[in-house]
Amino acid sequence: MTSQKVRGSDVGTRGDGDVYVKMAELVRDMSAKVPEDPTDVLQELLESAVLHIPGCAYASITTMVGRNEAATAVTTHAYAEMLDLLQVTHGEGPFLEAASETEFVHIPDLRSEVRWPRFAAAACDRTPVRSVAIFQLYIARGGLGTLNLYADEPHAFDDEARDLGYVYASHAAVVWGTARRGDQFRSALASRDIIGQAKGMLMERFGIDAVQAFDLLRRLSQDTNVRLADIAAELVHKDHPAED
């Protein structure tokens, strides 16, 4: 029985390596009880993917209802969120194809990508990302989803990375399906809207871009040990207090 090397950890095909054990724990916890914010589990899964998938620098999970209604439900960095938005803006890109047609979409080098030229040009102009790997999560009840992996280096995702990506996508699909069962799912997506509002406020007030605003929110969350969504809500409510 062969094994793979994942950034210094031996991972056997039976799933007894650190990365598989961690994913199994996440899925087990999610299946046992849907937490107040199910995206917390998905966020942890994405952070693990960035840590363990060779070459991966940023990751996101995107949901869609039709080709023009997409939401970045979970992300590890503003670059990933920006790349998702650019695909919707230009009406072309790898996650649009993976969500509706193809199980796996790979862009080895955005600088030479010809299938989606407008997206590729905008991605190279707005971010340091140069290679992309997109995995289909589910197609059910009119909803579509993808796990999106991004790397700063071209040709970053080899066969090992692709294999691990499939594993993470499978686990993310299980977690996602569990999260969809309750009203917490809609509440979790609403929290992403609050984060977007807070980012916009910071960008306007301090003259920074979306990436810097997102990083500032993350640092505030880490420094205060308060959930990022709660930090964002506090900023929004202070700037626009509710009327009695």
Buried (B, 14 or more C-beta within 10 A) or exposed (E): EEEBEBEEEEBEEEEEBBBBEBBEEBBEBBEEEBBEBBBBBBBBBBEBBBBBBBBBBBBBBBBBEEBEEBBBBBBBBBBBBBBBBBBBEBEBBBBBBBBBEEEBBBBBBBEEBEEBEBBBBBBBEBBEBBBBBBBBBBEEEEBBBBBBBBBBEBEBBEEBBBEBBBBBBBBBBBBBBBBBEEEBBEBBBEBBEBBBBBBEBBBEEEEBBBBBBBBBBBEBBEEEEEBBBBBBBBBBEEEEEEEE
